[in-house]
Structure formats: C-alpha cells, structure tokens
Amino acid sequence: MAKPDAAPSAAAGRNSNNPFVSYEYPNSLFGEILDWMLAPLLLLWPISIAATNHVASYIANQPYDQALADNVNAIVRLVKIEGGRVVVNLPAAARTLLHADETDALYYQVIGPTSKLIHGDREIPWPTLPEKPESGKVLFRDDRIEAENVRIAYAFIPVRSGLPPVVVQVAETLRKREALSASIISGVLLPQFAIIPLAVILVYLGLRRGIAPLHRLRNRIRRRRPTDLSPIPVQRVPEEVRPLVVAFNEIMGRLEENLQGQQRFISQAAHQMRTPLTGLKTQTEIALSETDPAQMRHALQLIAESTDRAAHMINQLLMLARAEASHEKLHSVVPLDLDALARDVTEEWVVRALAKRIDLGFEDCGRPLMINGVSLLLRELLNNLVDNAIKYTAPGGHVTVRTRAGILAVIEVEDDGIGIPVEERASIFERFYRVLGTDAEGSGLGLPIAAEIAELHQAKIDLLAGKDGKGSLFRVSFPRHWVADDGPPSQVWPASGSFPIGL
C-alpha cells in the first residue's frame, strides 16, 4: 500500500550528509495509521463475503426444503401397508406433477422393508438407516445424482417390529437454490464494491486532515532560525503530541544552558589565557632588550616557567573538555581496583612532595576495592586532588591518601594545609575559582575537573575539614563493583565522621 509522506529509503538515509538524520528504519506515521485502519477492513471483507454466502445459502434453502418436505409428506400419506404388503397409491397426475419443474430435476422413490424399489426412480442413493427411525419426521441431506448435486428429503414409515422401515425419498437439483443464493449475494455484495473504495477514500482524507496539525508544527519548527532555542508554544499543539513537544522544549532548554555554559567557559578561558600570554610577551621583550647574559638567562627562565603554566592550563582545559564529553564514547568502562590505582598515583607524587618537604602517606583498606570506571580519568581526578593538597600545604606539613571499603568505595585526600573557609566550599568546584588570600599558583580548573569526572562515574565528591578542624579533606564515594562471591555489607555510610573499615 502506498504511504504518502513516507520517509526516504534506508539507502538514501545512509548516503545523507546530515549526521542527525537517519533513515535506517524508514517509517511513516501516516502510513502506519492508514495500514492499521485499512488492514482490518480488508481482512474483514473476505470474511463478510463468506458469511454472506453462507447466509444466502441458508435463506435460499428454506422455501425449497419446505417444498421437498411437503412432497415427502404427501407421498407418505399415499403409502399403505396391507397384510404386510406395501402399497403406493400414487396417481399418474401426481407423478406428472412431481416431474413438472422446468428448472430443476425432481426424483422420488419408495423403498420397501426388503430394500426393494416399490415405486419411483432408482437414481436416488440409499440413505443411512438410524438405529431408531422416527416415524413421520422429514430429514434432509446433500448428495449427488448423475454427477449433479442434489438436495434430498426423506422419511421413514415403520412396518412392524423386527423389519426395516419403508423409506420415502424426494430429491431435487440445486439450480433454483443457487440462482436465488446468487441473487441475494449480488444484492448484498455489489453495493460493498462501491462502499469500500469510498470508505478507503474517506479514511484517507480524514487521516490527512487529522495529521494536518503535525505538518503545521513541522513547518513552524522549520521556519525557526538556527539560533532560536526558545520553547515551542504548546497552546495549539494536539494533545497527543503535546508531551513530545514538552520534552523537546526541555531538551532545547538544556541545550541553551549548555551553550551558555560553553560561552561562559570560552570567555573565562580566553581571559585566563590572556594573562600568561601577556606575561610571555613582556618577558620576551625584556629578554630581547637585555645584553647581560645573566639577566637574559633569568628572563628566559621566567619565559620557560610561564610557558609551563600556560601548557598546564591548556592541558587542563583539554581534560575538562574530555571529561564533559561522554566518556563511554571515548573510553571503555571496566572493573578496576581503586585501592591499587590510588597507591600508584600516590607513589608518582612522592618526589614532588619530598621537594616541598611534605610527608605524603598512603593508607589502604587491606583488600581490592573494585569499581567500574575509566582508569585514565580516575588518575586525573586523583592527580588533581593530590596536586591541590600539596600545593596548599606548607613545607613540613602532611598529606594522606587513603581508601575505605564499605557499602561504597571511598577514597580520601587529607592535608593539614591552609584549609578552605566554610563560606567558600560551595564555590571551589566552579571553573577558574580560586580561594582568595593564597599565593599558590593555579588555574582554578583542577577541582572542577575532579568534580566532572566524579559525576561521570556516578560518584559523590565532598569537602570536609581535616583532622582537628585543620586543613581539608576531599572524599570521593564510588558505587562498588561486587564480585560473585562477595556481596554488599549491611553498613550504611554516614554523612560525615568515621567510616566502618573492612567487610
């Protein structure tokens, strides 16, 4: 069946240059509804024809069966049993009347108890005798005489106990019946041949009118400017499509928020990059104007340090962009041991901690701590937390990385540095935000990157005060990956404070 406005073919969709349009599974809402409306109609039509034929045959049989029954009863009344003999007093005029039909051939016969033809035509087949024949009841059956279908009416006349009954039969061909049945069928079905195509046309036109609001909605969306992400008005949207439009509006709202966030991020990133680039330019001009080798070396050293800071910021911006993308598309999520990963990352920072005379320690949970995650991103998360702790801890201080096993897999990075005021803890995960009053160098991107990676792993990152209220404690809680022979413990993590160790 043709489907107007149907989607292009799958091949056309695969060759399309628009990555947001896929016709791999072509479909048309109009065609789908039209199919489901017309398919039952076309399925019921043959059933209607068969039912009409059956009803017409039943109606056509009624008067002719009654006439056959009357003929059988008339012959039965003419059959007499005298002294054990069967006598049929059928006048010649009656016999002539039985065979007088101009359309159908009629047959009759009377068969005695000894299965001998007493009167009538031999062509009628012998009936099956019931166990207890009912006297005077006319029965009907269909059979064939000389390769032609006939309708037979027959009755039994009991003779005496122990002997078969006398059988009276009248048979008639089916020409008049078939003609009447055909007349009834044509009278019923011929109008349907006009009504059904008309019904199909009306269904088609009604469906076209019914989906017209969808076409108007499509045209309204197509006329919108590419930058217009405002909600689509739902006042004139059909009720069945309104939830879809509301969901579409919600998607556009989230897209608008993402675009605004990207614009703010680009603006902030450009502002942050302007500072090191300006410093590089100034230091380069100073170096070019110096003639003293010592001063020139000092200027080049400053240029190298500024270049390192700029490169570090660019790497963090790239990592933040990678974390914001769907990491499942970039990396495979696999079970990994958080305890072993934390130990490896801590060991990588030992040299940096020793250079600043900071005691960097690691406390494990004593067993593998399995989670589902991306090793590369989790390493970046831990690196940023440890870097942040070492950066804001004075020489001679302590930084501790520890893992805890419970209903959740927890990793903590604790320091006894300057700490973060309570009123600023809600802002430290914002991009480019830095705590005032510190002289430590930083881009303000490390903690936002850590928070973004934690969210991608369905983890929660919290900032608490360190031991005795000194310094900071960053706690990241991950859902655990339970192995077959292990199961979640009954403990529930408290919001803060001490944690149950071990299972």
Number of C-alpha atoms within 10 A of each C-alpha: 8 8 15 13 11 14 18 15 14 15 12 14 18 14 11 13 9 9 9 6 10 18 16 14 10 14 16 14 14 17 19 12 14 20 15 10 15 17 13 10 14 12 10 12 15 11 11 12 15 13 12 18 19 14 15 21 18 13 15 21 19 11 12 16 18 13 13 22 22 15 19 25 20 13 21 21 12 12 17 15 14 9 6 10 11 17 15 16 12 15 10 9 8 12 13 10 11 15 14 12 11 7 10 16 15 20 21 24 21 26 20 21 19 11 13 11 14 18 16 17 15 15 13 20 12 11 12 6 11 8 6 6 14 14 12 15 13 18 15 16 11 13 16 16 15 8 7 10 15 23 21 26 25 25 24 23 21 17 18 11 7 7 11 17 22 23 22 24 30 27 30 26 21 20 14 15 22 15 12 17 22 16 13 18 19 15 11 15 16 10 10 15 10 10 12 15 11 12 14 16 12 12 15 19 11 12 16 15 11 12 13 12 15 14 11 13 18 11 11 11 13 10 8 12 8 8 7 10 15 11 14 16 12 15 8 10 16 15 11 8 13 15 13 11 19 15 11 14 18 13 14 17 15 13 13 16 12 12 12 12 12 12 12 13 15 12 12 14 17 11 11 16 16 13 12 20 14 12 15 21 12 14 21 16 12 14 21 12 10 13 9 10 10 10 13 18 13 14 21 18 14 17 20 14 14 19 16 13 17 20 13 14 21 15 12 20 18 12 18 19 13 16 21 14 12 11 17 11 8 11 13 12 15 13 17 17 18 26 24 16 15 22 17 12 17 20 13 11 15 14 12 15 24 13 9 15 15 20 16 23 17 15 15 18 17 12 14 13 25 22 21 19 26 20 18 9 22 19 18 19 22 21 19 19 23 24 15 18 27 26 18 21 22 16 16 13 18 20 22 18 24 19 25 23 24 21 20 22 22 25 25 24 23 28 30 24 21 14 20 19 12 11 7 13 14 11 13 18 19 15 19 17 17 19 15 8 6 9 9 11 10 15 20 20 21 27 22 21 27 25 20 21 26 21 15 19 20 14 17 15 20 15 18 19 18 17 12 7 11 16 23 24 25 19 20 22 22 23 18 20 20 14 10 6 5 9 12 14 12 9 13 12 15 9 8 9 7 8 15 13 12 12 13
